Amino acid sequence: MNIFVAGLPYDLDDAELMEIFEKFGAVKSAKVAMDRETGKSRGFGFVDMPNADEAKDAIENLNDISLGKKPLVVKAAEDRPSGGGRPSGGGGFGNRPSSSGFNRGPRRF
């Protein structure tokens, strides 16, 4: 089961996140989300636990506890749509068909 964890202290790393969840069972992976530009924690992460019962136990026991200034939000992660999260379609101007120019009249050579 993939678990979403928010409200993490900004100085918490992957190993510490894994250690917190290992108290409830086996952890396949634990990853703190990092900002690409600054390299700093974004304050949330994901934990993958192979056993659903252990994962549910971790969720029940860790949700709403405080590790820092904020209480944790711990819940089953929602499935993300594939494709990078951007809507498909053309150039971002509604449903207009793409064209090679704006308000162009007939070409004159």
PDB file as gemmi writes it, atoms N, CA and C in Angstrom:
CRYST1    1.000    1.000    1.000  90.00  90.00  90.00 P 1                      
ATOM      1  N   MET A   1       0.849  -1.182   0.000  1.00  0.00           N  
ATOM      2  CA  MET A   1       0.000   0.000   0.000  1.00  0.00           C  
ATOM      3  C   MET A   1       0.888   1.237   0.000  1.00  0.00           C  
ATOM      4  N   ASN A   2       0.558   2.189  -0.840  1.00  0.00           N  
ATOM      5  CA  ASN A   2       1.290   3.444  -0.916  1.00  0.00           C  
ATOM      6  C   ASN A   2       0.615   4.444   0.015  1.00  0.00           C  
ATOM      7  N   ILE A   3       1.405   5.081   0.876  1.00  0.00           N  
ATOM      8  CA  ILE A   3       0.885   5.985   1.899  1.00  0.00           C  
ATOM      9  C   ILE A   3       1.425   7.390   1.661  1.00  0.00           C  
ATOM     10  N   PHE A   4       0.533   8.375   1.729  1.00  0.00           N  
ATOM     11  CA  PHE A   4       0.894   9.785   1.614  1.00  0.00           C  
ATOM     12  C   PHE A   4       1.073  10.333   3.022  1.00  0.00           C  
ATOM     13  N   VAL A   5       2.162  11.077   3.233  1.00  0.00           N  
ATOM     14  CA  VAL A   5       2.448  11.655   4.549  1.00  0.00           C  
ATOM     15  C   VAL A   5       2.748  13.144   4.364  1.00  0.00           C  
ATOM     16  N   ALA A   6       1.949  14.012   4.990  1.00  0.00           N  
ATOM     17  CA  ALA A   6       2.172  15.461   4.915  1.00  0.00           C  
ATOM     18  C   ALA A   6       2.413  16.006   6.320  1.00  0.00           C  
ATOM     19  N   GLY A   7       2.962  17.203   6.395  1.00  0.00           N  
ATOM     20  CA  GLY A   7       3.258  17.831   7.674  1.00  0.00           C  
ATOM     21  C   GLY A   7       4.596  17.405   8.241  1.00  0.00           C  
ATOM     22  N   LEU A   8       5.467  16.886   7.373  1.00  0.00           N  
ATOM     23  CA  LEU A   8       6.783  16.429   7.821  1.00  0.00           C  
ATOM     24  C   LEU A   8       7.676  17.615   8.154  1.00  0.00           C  
ATOM     25  N   PRO A   9       8.510  17.484   9.186  1.00  0.00           N  
ATOM     26  CA  PRO A   9       9.508  18.526   9.443  1.00  0.00           C  
ATOM     27  C   PRO A   9      10.426  18.644   8.222  1.00  0.00           C  
ATOM     28  N   TYR A  10      10.857  19.844   7.910  1.00  0.00           N  
ATOM     29  CA  TYR A  10      11.645  20.081   6.697  1.00  0.00           C  
ATOM     30  C   TYR A  10      13.047  19.476   6.758  1.00  0.00           C  
ATOM     31  N   ASP A  11      13.508  19.098   7.955  1.00  0.00           N  
ATOM     32  CA  ASP A  11      14.835  18.499   8.063  1.00  0.00           C  
ATOM     33  C   ASP A  11      14.794  16.971   8.117  1.00  0.00           C  
ATOM     34  N   LEU A  12      13.613  16.363   7.961  1.00  0.00           N  
ATOM     35  CA  LEU A  12      13.470  14.909   7.983  1.00  0.00           C  
ATOM     36  C   LEU A  12      13.904  14.332   6.636  1.00  0.00           C  
ATOM     37  N   ASP A  13      14.705  13.256   6.662  1.00  0.00           N  
ATOM     38  CA  ASP A  13      15.151  12.644   5.409  1.00  0.00           C  
ATOM     39  C   ASP A  13      14.480  11.290   5.186  1.00  0.00           C  
ATOM     40  N   ASP A  14      14.791  10.652   4.054  1.00  0.00           N  
ATOM     41  CA  ASP A  14      14.175   9.383   3.672  1.00  0.00           C  
ATOM     42  C   ASP A  14      14.383   8.300   4.738  1.00  0.00           C  
ATOM     43  N   ALA A  15      15.596   8.198   5.257  1.00  0.00           N  
ATOM     44  CA  ALA A  15      15.916   7.161   6.243  1.00  0.00           C  
ATOM     45  C   ALA A  15      15.108   7.340   7.525  1.00  0.00           C  
ATOM     46  N   GLU A  16      14.950   8.582   7.954  1.00  0.00           N  
ATOM     47  CA  GLU A  16      14.165   8.850   9.169  1.00  0.00           C  
ATOM     48  C   GLU A  16      12.682   8.555   8.945  1.00  0.00           C  
ATOM     49  N   LEU A  17      12.182   8.877   7.755  1.00  0.00           N  
ATOM     50  CA  LEU A  17      10.792   8.568   7.432  1.00  0.00           C  
ATOM     51  C   LEU A  17      10.577   7.057   7.442  1.00  0.00           C  
ATOM     52  N   MET A  18      11.510   6.316   6.875  1.00  0.00           N  
ATOM     53  CA  MET A  18      11.417   4.859   6.860  1.00  0.00           C  
ATOM     54  C   MET A  18      11.430   4.303   8.285  1.00  0.00           C  
ATOM     55  N   GLU A  19      12.296   4.850   9.110  1.00  0.00           N  
ATOM     56  CA  GLU A  19      12.416   4.384  10.493  1.00  0.00           C  
ATOM     57  C   GLU A  19      11.102   4.554  11.263  1.00  0.00           C  
ATOM     58  N   ILE A  20      10.414   5.653  11.035  1.00  0.00           N  
ATOM     59  CA  ILE A  20       9.132   5.909  11.706  1.00  0.00           C  
ATOM     60  C   ILE A  20       8.116   4.827  11.343  1.00  0.00           C  
ATOM     61  N   PHE A  21       8.052   4.479  10.060  1.00  0.00           N  
ATOM     62  CA  PHE A  21       7.047   3.521   9.597  1.00  0.00           C  
ATOM     63  C   PHE A  21       7.438   2.068   9.865  1.00  0.00           C  
ATOM     64  N   GLU A  22       8.728   1.785   9.993  1.00  0.00           N  
ATOM     65  CA  GLU A  22       9.178   0.417  10.258  1.00  0.00           C  
ATOM     66  C   GLU A  22       8.704  -0.100  11.618  1.00  0.00           C  
ATOM     67  N   LYS A  23       8.306   0.784  12.500  1.00  0.00           N  
ATOM     68  CA  LYS A  23       7.773   0.366  13.800  1.00  0.00           C  
ATOM     69  C   LYS A  23       6.454  -0.388  13.636  1.00  0.00           C  
ATOM     70  N   PHE A  24       5.823  -0.244  12.463  1.00  0.00           N  
ATOM     71  CA  PHE A  24       4.531  -0.884  12.220  1.00  0.00           C  
ATOM     72  C   PHE A  24       4.624  -2.065  11.266  1.00  0.00           C  
ATOM     73  N   GLY A  25       5.782  -2.291  10.667  1.00  0.00           N  
ATOM     74  CA  GLY A  25       5.960  -3.419   9.760  1.00  0.00           C  
ATOM     75  C   GLY A  25       6.998  -3.136   8.690  1.00  0.00           C  
ATOM     76  N   ALA A  26       7.012  -4.022   7.703  1.00  0.00           N  
ATOM     77  CA  ALA A  26       7.988  -3.917   6.610  1.00  0.00           C  
ATOM     78  C   ALA A  26       7.697  -2.690   5.745  1.00  0.00           C  
ATOM     79  N   VAL A  27       8.772  -2.008   5.360  1.00  0.00           N  
ATOM     80  CA  VAL A  27       8.670  -0.835   4.485  1.00  0.00           C  
ATOM     81  C   VAL A  27       9.482  -1.117   3.229  1.00  0.00           C  
ATOM     82  N   LYS A  28       8.809  -1.044   2.085  1.00  0.00           N  
ATOM     83  CA  LYS A  28       9.497  -1.254   0.806  1.00  0.00           C  
ATOM     84  C   LYS A  28      10.314  -0.028   0.415  1.00  0.00           C  
ATOM     85  N   SER A  29       9.726   1.163   0.603  1.00  0.00           N  
ATOM     86  CA  SER A  29      10.437   2.405   0.297  1.00  0.00           C  
ATOM     87  C   SER A  29       9.811   3.565   1.059  1.00  0.00           C  
ATOM     88  N   ALA A  30      10.610   4.598   1.291  1.00  0.00           N  
ATOM     89  CA  ALA A  30      10.149   5.830   1.918  1.00  0.00           C  
ATOM     90  C   ALA A  30      10.872   6.976   1.240  1.00  0.00           C  
ATOM     91  N   LYS A  31      10.131   7.946   0.751  1.00  0.00           N  
ATOM     92  CA  LYS A  31      10.732   9.033  -0.026  1.00  0.00           C  
ATOM     93  C   LYS A  31      10.109  10.368   0.373  1.00  0.00           C  
ATOM     94  N   VAL A  32      10.957  11.287   0.819  1.00  0.00           N  
ATOM     95  CA  VAL A  32      10.536  12.649   1.113  1.00  0.00           C  
ATOM     96  C   VAL A  32      10.606  13.431  -0.195  1.00  0.00           C  
ATOM     97  N   ALA A  33       9.546  14.147  -0.535  1.00  0.00           N  
ATOM     98  CA  ALA A  33       9.522  14.944  -1.767  1.00  0.00           C  
ATOM     99  C   ALA A  33      10.438  16.147  -1.605  1.00  0.00           C  
ATOM    100  N   MET A  34      11.307  16.335  -2.609  1.00  0.00           N  
ATOM    101  CA  MET A  34      12.269  17.435  -2.571  1.00  0.00           C  
ATOM    102  C   MET A  34      11.971  18.437  -3.688  1.00  0.00           C  
ATOM    103  N   ASP A  35      12.160  19.709  -3.401  1.00  0.00           N  
ATOM    104  CA  ASP A  35      12.003  20.755  -4.399  1.00  0.00           C  
ATOM    105  C   ASP A  35      13.155  20.665  -5.391  1.00  0.00           C  
ATOM    106  N   ARG A  36      12.838  20.638  -6.672  1.00  0.00           N  
ATOM    107  CA  ARG A  36      13.880  20.480  -7.702  1.00  0.00           C  
ATOM    108  C   ARG A  36      14.835  21.657  -7.755  1.00  0.00           C  
ATOM    109  N   GLU A  37      14.322  22.845  -7.515  1.00  0.00           N  
ATOM    110  CA  GLU A  37      15.166  24.037  -7.634  1.00  0.00           C  
ATOM    111  C   GLU A  37      16.043  24.260  -6.410  1.00  0.00           C  
ATOM    112  N   THR A  38      15.478  24.088  -5.217  1.00  0.00           N  
ATOM    113  CA  THR A  38      16.223  24.398  -3.994  1.00  0.00           C  
ATOM    114  C   THR A  38      16.883  23.174  -3.372  1.00  0.00           C  
ATOM    115  N   GLY A  39      16.390  21.968  -3.703  1.00  0.00           N  
ATOM    116  CA  GLY A  39      16.919  20.758  -3.101  1.00  0.00           C  
ATOM    117  C   GLY A  39      16.455  20.535  -1.676  1.00  0.00           C  
ATOM    118  N   LYS A  40      15.492  21.341  -1.221  1.00  0.00           N  
ATOM    119  CA  LYS A  40      14.981  21.221   0.152  1.00  0.00           C  
ATOM    120  C   LYS A  40      13.678  20.441   0.166  1.00  0.00           C  
ATOM    121  N   SER A  41      13.363  19.890   1.335  1.00  0.00           N  
ATOM    122  CA  SER A  41      12.134  19.129   1.514  1.00  0.00           C  
ATOM    123  C   SER A  41      10.908  19.991   1.241  1.00  0.00           C  
ATOM    124  N   ARG A  42       9.883  19.355   0.674  1.00  0.00           N  
ATOM    125  CA  ARG A  42       8.616  20.048   0.439  1.00  0.00           C  
ATOM    126  C   ARG A  42       7.624  19.779   1.575  1.00  0.00           C  
ATOM    127  N   GLY A  43       8.051  18.999   2.592  1.00  0.00           N  
ATOM    128  CA  GLY A  43       7.206  18.776   3.762  1.00  0.00           C  
ATOM    129  C   GLY A  43       6.222  17.624   3.633  1.00  0.00           C  
ATOM    130  N   PHE A  44       6.361  16.840   2.563  1.00  0.00           N  
ATOM    131  CA  PHE A  44       5.523  15.655   2.427  1.00  0.00           C  
ATOM    132  C   PHE A  44       6.327  14.549   1.779  1.00  0.00           C  
ATOM    133  N   GLY A  45       5.768  13.345   1.820  1.00  0.00           N  
ATOM    134  CA  GLY A  45       6.466  12.213   1.232  1.00  0.00           C  
ATOM    135  C   GLY A  45       5.538  11.032   1.038  1.00  0.00           C  
ATOM    136  N   PHE A  46       6.119   9.926   0.591  1.00  0.00           N  
ATOM    137  CA  PHE A  46       5.364   8.707   0.327  1.00  0.00           C  
ATOM    138  C   PHE A  46       6.100   7.518   0.915  1.00  0.00           C  
ATOM    139  N   VAL A  47       5.334   6.598   1.482  1.00  0.00           N  
ATOM    140  CA  VAL A  47       5.880   5.380   2.054  1.00  0.00           C  
ATOM    141  C   VAL A  47       5.138   4.211   1.422  1.00  0.00           C  
ATOM    142  N   ASP A  48       5.881   3.209   0.972  1.00  0.00           N  
ATOM    143  CA  ASP A  48       5.281   2.015   0.375  1.00  0.00           C  
ATOM    144  C   ASP A  48       5.478   0.849   1.333  1.00  0.00           C  
ATOM    145  N   MET A  49       4.356   0.307   1.818  1.00  0.00           N  
ATOM    146  CA  MET A  49       4.382  -0.846   2.717  1.00  0.00           C  
ATOM    147  C   MET A  49       3.682  -2.010   2.025  1.00  0.00           C  
ATOM    148  N   PRO A  50       4.360  -3.154   1.874  1.00  0.00           N  
ATOM    149  CA  PRO A  50       3.782  -4.280   1.138  1.00  0.00           C  
ATOM    150  C   PRO A  50       2.594  -4.947   1.830  1.00  0.00           C  
ATOM    151  N   ASN A  51       2.524  -4.890   3.150  1.00  0.00           N  
ATOM    152  CA  ASN A  51       1.436  -5.528   3.881  1.00  0.00           C  
ATOM    153  C   ASN A  51       0.350  -4.493   4.189  1.00  0.00           C  
ATOM    154  N   ALA A  52      -0.856  -4.697   3.649  1.00  0.00           N  
ATOM    155  CA  ALA A  52      -1.948  -3.728   3.801  1.00  0.00           C  
ATOM    156  C   ALA A  52      -2.377  -3.558   5.253  1.00  0.00           C  
ATOM    157  N   ASP A  53      -2.390  -4.630   6.029  1.00  0.00           N  
ATOM    158  CA  ASP A  53      -2.796  -4.531   7.438  1.00  0.00           C  
ATOM    159  C   ASP A  53      -1.797  -3.692   8.235  1.00  0.00           C  
ATOM    160  N   GLU A  54      -0.509  -3.900   7.989  1.00  0.00           N  
ATOM    161  CA  GLU A  54       0.517  -3.105   8.664  1.00  0.00           C  
ATOM    162  C   GLU A  54       0.429  -1.648   8.241  1.00  0.00           C  
ATOM    163  N   ALA A  55       0.149  -1.412   6.970  1.00  0.00           N  
ATOM    164  CA  ALA A  55       0.017  -0.040   6.462  1.00  0.00           C  
ATOM    165  C   ALA A  55      -1.166   0.658   7.118  1.00  0.00           C  
ATOM    166  N   LYS A  56      -2.296  -0.022   7.231  1.00  0.00           N  
ATOM    167  CA  LYS A  56      -3.478   0.567   7.872  1.00  0.00           C  
ATOM    168  C   LYS A  56      -3.202   0.871   9.336  1.00  0.00           C  
ATOM    169  N   ASP A  57      -2.452  -0.010  10.000  1.00  0.00           N  
ATOM    170  CA  ASP A  57      -2.084   0.210  11.393  1.00  0.00           C  
ATOM    171  C   ASP A  57      -1.210   1.461  11.515  1.00  0.00           C  
ATOM    172  N   ALA A  58      -0.263   1.624  10.602  1.00  0.00           N  
ATOM    173  CA  ALA A  58       0.604   2.807  10.602  1.00  0.00           C  
ATOM    174  C   ALA A  58      -0.215   4.075  10.375  1.00  0.00           C  
ATOM    175  N   ILE A  59      -1.137   4.026   9.445  1.00  0.00           N  
ATOM    176  CA  ILE A  59      -1.989   5.185   9.156  1.00  0.00           C  
ATOM    177  C   ILE A  59      -2.779   5.581  10.399  1.00  0.00           C  
ATOM    178  N   GLU A  60      -3.420   4.598  11.047  1.00  0.00           N  
ATOM    179  CA  GLU A  60      -4.239   4.877  12.234  1.00  0.00           C  
ATOM    180  C   GLU A  60      -3.418   5.458  13.377  1.00  0.00           C  
ATOM    181  N   ASN A  61      -2.203   4.946  13.560  1.00  0.00           N  
ATOM    182  CA  ASN A  61      -1.390   5.370  14.698  1.00  0.00           C  
ATOM    183  C   ASN A  61      -0.581   6.636  14.463  1.00  0.00           C  
ATOM    184  N   LEU A  62      -0.260   6.946  13.217  1.00  0.00           N  
ATOM    185  CA  LEU A  62       0.580   8.111  12.939  1.00  0.00           C  
ATOM    186  C   LEU A  62      -0.198   9.345  12.508  1.00  0.00           C  
ATOM    187  N   ASN A  63      -1.422   9.165  12.006  1.00  0.00           N  
ATOM    188  CA  ASN A  63      -2.205  10.312  11.563  1.00  0.00           C  
ATOM    189  C   ASN A  63      -2.482  11.243  12.751  1.00  0.00           C  
ATOM    190  N   ASP A  64      -2.231  12.511  12.560  1.00  0.00           N  
ATOM    191  CA  ASP A  64      -2.532  13.573  13.520  1.00  0.00           C  
ATOM    192  C   ASP A  64      -1.557  13.649  14.703  1.00  0.00           C  
ATOM    193  N   ILE A  65      -0.424  12.934  14.658  1.00  0.00           N  
ATOM    194  CA  ILE A  65       0.582  13.135  15.702  1.00  0.00           C  
ATOM    195  C   ILE A  65       1.526  14.241  15.240  1.00  0.00           C  
ATOM    196  N   SER A  66       2.214  14.871  16.172  1.00  0.00           N  
ATOM    197  CA  SER A  66       3.136  15.954  15.823  1.00  0.00           C  
ATOM    198  C   SER A  66       4.576  15.485  15.907  1.00  0.00           C  
ATOM    199  N   LEU A  67       5.303  15.673  14.804  1.00  0.00           N  
ATOM    200  CA  LEU A  67       6.740  15.436  14.801  1.00  0.00           C  
ATOM    201  C   LEU A  67       7.493  16.753  14.883  1.00  0.00           C  
ATOM    202  N   GLY A  68       6.812  17.819  14.578  1.00  0.00           N  
ATOM    203  CA  GLY A  68       7.411  19.152  14.576  1.00  0.00           C  
ATOM    204  C   GLY A  68       6.346  20.158  14.938  1.00  0.00           C  
ATOM    205  N   LYS A  69       6.249  21.195  14.136  1.00  0.00           N  
ATOM    206  CA  LYS A  69       5.277  22.257  14.398  1.00  0.00           C  
ATOM    207  C   LYS A  69       3.867  21.874  13.988  1.00  0.00           C  
ATOM    208  N   LYS A  70       3.735  20.997  12.988  1.00  0.00           N  
ATOM    209  CA  LYS A  70       2.426  20.653  12.435  1.00  0.00           C  
ATOM    210  C   LYS A  70       2.099  19.188  12.696  1.00  0.00           C  
ATOM    211  N   PRO A  71       0.796  18.882  12.832  1.00  0.00           N  
ATOM    212  CA  PRO A  71       0.421  17.469  12.944  1.00  0.00           C  
ATOM    213  C   PRO A  71       0.554  16.776  11.593  1.00  0.00           C  
ATOM    214  N   LEU A  72       0.911  15.510  11.618  1.00  0.00           N  
ATOM    215  CA  LEU A  72       1.031  14.739  10.388  1.00  0.00           C  
ATOM    216  C   LEU A  72      -0.339  14.446   9.800  1.00  0.00           C  
ATOM    217  N   VAL A  73      -0.396  14.390   8.491  1.00  0.00           N  
ATOM    218  CA  VAL A  73      -1.551  13.886   7.763  1.00  0.00           C  
ATOM    219  C   VAL A  73      -1.059  12.609   7.092  1.00  0.00           C  
ATOM    220  N   VAL A  74      -1.611  11.474   7.509  1.00  0.00           N  
ATOM    221  CA  VAL A  74      -1.179  10.179   6.998  1.00  0.00           C  
ATOM    222  C   VAL A  74      -2.402   9.470   6.454  1.00  0.00           C  
ATOM    223  N   LYS A  75      -2.374   9.148   5.164  1.00  0.00           N  
ATOM    224  CA  LYS A  75      -3.517   8.480   4.539  1.00  0.00           C  
ATOM    225  C   LYS A  75      -3.055   7.676   3.340  1.00  0.00           C  
ATOM    226  N   ALA A  76      -3.931   6.795   2.876  1.00  0.00           N  
ATOM    227  CA  ALA A  76      -3.621   6.024   1.667  1.00  0.00           C  
ATOM    228  C   ALA A  76      -3.460   7.003   0.512  1.00  0.00           C  
ATOM    229  N   ALA A  77      -2.398   6.817  -0.258  1.00  0.00           N  
ATOM    230  CA  ALA A  77      -2.147   7.702  -1.393  1.00  0.00           C  
ATOM    231  C   ALA A  77      -3.165   7.432  -2.488  1.00  0.00           C  
ATOM    232  N   GLU A  78      -3.585   8.500  -3.143  1.00  0.00           N  
ATOM    233  CA  GLU A  78      -4.509   8.366  -4.267  1.00  0.00           C  
ATOM    234  C   GLU A  78      -3.714   8.102  -5.531  1.00  0.00           C  
ATOM    235  N   ASP A  79      -4.290   7.322  -6.427  1.00  0.00           N  
ATOM    236  CA  ASP A  79      -3.618   7.038  -7.693  1.00  0.00           C  
ATOM    237  C   ASP A  79      -3.511   8.309  -8.509  1.00  0.00           C  
ATOM    238  N   ARG A  80      -2.298   8.537  -9.046  1.00  0.00           N  
ATOM    239  CA  ARG A  80      -2.079   9.694  -9.916  1.00  0.00           C  
ATOM    240  C   ARG A  80      -2.350   9.294 -11.357  1.00  0.00           C  
ATOM    241  N   PRO A  81      -2.985  10.172 -12.115  1.00  0.00           N  
ATOM    242  CA  PRO A  81      -3.148   9.861 -13.537  1.00  0.00           C  
ATOM    243  C   PRO A  81      -1.803   9.882 -14.237  1.00  0.00           C  
ATOM    244  N   SER A  82      -1.631   9.017 -15.197  1.00  0.00           N  
ATOM    245  CA  SER A  82      -0.366   8.992 -15.922  1.00  0.00           C  
ATOM    246  C   SER A  82      -0.315  10.136 -16.918  1.00  0.00           C  
ATOM    247  N   GLY A  83       0.873  10.455 -17.390  1.00  0.00           N  
ATOM    248  CA  GLY A  83       1.009  11.482 -18.411  1.00  0.00           C  
ATOM    249  C   GLY A  83       1.505  12.802 -17.885  1.00  0.00           C  
ATOM    250  N   GLY A  84       2.022  12.862 -16.678  1.00  0.00           N  
ATOM    251  CA  GLY A  84       2.637  14.081 -16.184  1.00  0.00           C  
ATOM    252  C   GLY A  84       1.682  15.110 -15.631  1.00  0.00           C  
ATOM    253  N   GLY A  85       0.389  14.811 -15.538  1.00  0.00           N  
ATOM    254  CA  GLY A  85      -0.540  15.714 -14.904  1.00  0.00           C  
ATOM    255  C   GLY A  85      -0.986  16.888 -15.738  1.00  0.00           C  
ATOM    256  N   ARG A  86      -0.599  16.941 -16.992  1.00  0.00           N  
ATOM    257  CA  ARG A  86      -1.043  18.037 -17.851  1.00  0.00           C  
ATOM    258  C   ARG A  86      -2.148  17.549 -18.765  1.00  0.00           C  
ATOM    259  N   PRO A  87      -3.145  18.391 -19.001  1.00  0.00           N  
ATOM    260  CA  PRO A  87      -4.210  17.957 -19.900  1.00  0.00           C  
ATOM    261  C   PRO A  87      -3.688  17.797 -21.315  1.00  0.00           C  
ATOM    262  N   SER A  88      -4.235  16.837 -22.001  1.00  0.00           N  
ATOM    263  CA  SER A  88      -3.800  16.644 -23.380  1.00  0.00           C  
ATOM    264  C   SER A  88      -4.502  17.644 -24.283  1.00  0.00           C  
ATOM    265  N   GLY A  89      -3.989  17.819 -25.461  1.00  0.00           N  
ATOM    266  CA  GLY A  89      -4.600  18.744 -26.407  1.00  0.00           C  
ATOM    267  C   GLY A  89      -3.567  19.706 -26.943  1.00  0.00           C  
ATOM    268  N   GLY A  90      -4.020  20.583 -27.793  1.00  0.00           N  
ATOM    269  CA  GLY A  90      -3.120  21.519 -28.452  1.00  0.00           C  
ATOM    270  C   GLY A  90      -2.761  22.690 -27.585  1.00  0.00           C  
ATOM    271  N   GLY A  91      -2.044  23.605 -28.059  1.00  0.00           N  
ATOM    272  CA  GLY A  91      -1.409  24.773 -27.530  1.00  0.00           C  
ATOM    273  C   GLY A  91      -1.975  25.533 -26.362  1.00  0.00           C  
ATOM    274  N   GLY A  92      -2.989  25.061 -25.684  1.00  0.00           N  
ATOM    275  CA  GLY A  92      -3.459  25.731 -24.498  1.00  0.00           C  
ATOM    276  C   GLY A  92      -4.398  26.898 -24.738  1.00  0.00           C  
ATOM    277  N   PHE A  93      -4.970  27.004 -25.909  1.00  0.00           N  
ATOM    278  CA  PHE A  93      -5.911  28.078 -26.203  1.00  0.00           C  
ATOM    279  C   PHE A  93      -7.303  27.512 -26.419  1.00  0.00           C  
ATOM    280  N   GLY A  94      -7.789  26.718 -25.477  1.00  0.00           N  
ATOM    281  CA  GLY A  94      -9.115  26.133 -25.613  1.00  0.00           C  
ATOM    282  C   GLY A  94      -9.107  25.037 -26.653  1.00  0.00           C  
ATOM    283  N   ASN A  95     -10.189  24.940 -27.384  1.00  0.00           N  
ATOM    284  CA  ASN A  95     -10.329  23.873 -28.378  1.00  0.00           C  
ATOM    285  C   ASN A  95     -10.103  24.360 -29.800  1.00  0.00           C  
ATOM    286  N   ARG A  96      -9.480  25.515 -29.954  1.00  0.00           N  
ATOM    287  CA  ARG A  96      -9.231  26.027 -31.298  1.00  0.00           C  
ATOM    288  C   ARG A  96      -8.225  25.154 -32.012  1.00  0.00           C  
ATOM    289  N   PRO A  97      -8.425  24.924 -33.276  1.00  0.00           N  
ATOM    290  CA  PRO A  97      -7.403  24.179 -34.016  1.00  0.00           C  
ATOM    291  C   PRO A  97      -6.142  25.019 -34.129  1.00  0.00           C  
ATOM    292  N   SER A  98      -5.019  24.341 -34.151  1.00  0.00           N  
ATOM    293  CA  SER A  98      -3.775  25.094 -34.256  1.00  0.00           C  
ATOM    294  C   SER A  98      -3.633  25.639 -35.671  1.00  0.00           C  
ATOM    295  N   SER A  99      -2.944  26.739 -35.773  1.00  0.00           N  
ATOM    296  CA  SER A  99      -2.695  27.330 -37.080  1.00  0.00           C  
ATOM    297  C   SER A  99      -1.264  27.833 -37.121  1.00  0.00           C  
ATOM    298  N   SER A 100      -0.825  28.182 -38.290  1.00  0.00           N  
ATOM    299  CA  SER A 100       0.559  28.617 -38.428  1.00  0.00           C  
ATOM    300  C   SER A 100       0.724  30.102 -38.157  1.00  0.00           C  
ATOM    301  N   GLY A 101      -0.350  30.821 -37.891  1.00  0.00           N  
ATOM    302  CA  GLY A 101      -0.225  32.258 -37.618  1.00  0.00           C  
ATOM    303  C   GLY A 101      -1.521  32.795 -37.070  1.00  0.00           C  
ATOM    304  N   PHE A 102      -1.470  33.983 -36.526  1.00  0.00           N  
ATOM    305  CA  PHE A 102      -2.663  34.590 -35.951  1.00  0.00           C  
ATOM    306  C   PHE A 102      -3.241  35.603 -36.924  1.00  0.00           C  
ATOM    307  N   ASN A 103      -4.534  35.490 -37.201  1.00  0.00           N  
ATOM    308  CA  ASN A 103      -5.257  36.433 -38.050  1.00  0.00           C  
ATOM    309  C   ASN A 103      -4.548  36.712 -39.370  1.00  0.00           C  
ATOM    310  N   ARG A 104      -4.085  35.690 -39.994  1.00  0.00           N  
ATOM    311  CA  ARG A 104      -3.380  35.836 -41.259  1.00  0.00           C  
ATOM    312  C   ARG A 104      -4.352  35.819 -42.415  1.00  0.00           C  
ATOM    313  N   GLY A 105      -4.148  36.684 -43.312  1.00  0.00           N  
ATOM    314  CA  GLY A 105      -4.926  36.679 -44.533  1.00  0.00           C  
ATOM    315  C   GLY A 105      -4.239  35.802 -45.574  1.00  0.00           C  
ATOM    316  N   PRO A 106      -4.697  35.864 -46.799  1.00  0.00           N  
ATOM    317  CA  PRO A 106      -4.041  35.071 -47.857  1.00  0.00           C  
ATOM    318  C   PRO A 106      -2.602  35.511 -48.032  1.00  0.00           C  
ATOM    319  N   ARG A 107      -1.768  34.582 -48.349  1.00  0.00           N  
ATOM    320  CA  ARG A 107      -0.346  34.905 -48.541  1.00  0.00           C  
ATOM    321  C   ARG A 107      -0.143  35.577 -49.880  1.00  0.00           C  
ATOM    322  N   ARG A 108       0.688  36.584 -49.893  1.00  0.00           N  
ATOM    323  CA  ARG A 108       1.027  37.264 -51.126  1.00  0.00           C  
ATOM    324  C   ARG A 108       2.522  37.193 -51.317  1.00  0.00           C  
ATOM    325  N   PHE A 109       2.914  36.714 -52.439  1.00  0.00           N  
ATOM    326  CA  PHE A 109       4.349  36.578 -52.717  1.00  0.00           C  
ATOM    327  C   PHE A 109       4.769  37.472 -53.817  1.00  0.00           C  
TER     328      PHE A 109                                                      
END                                                                             
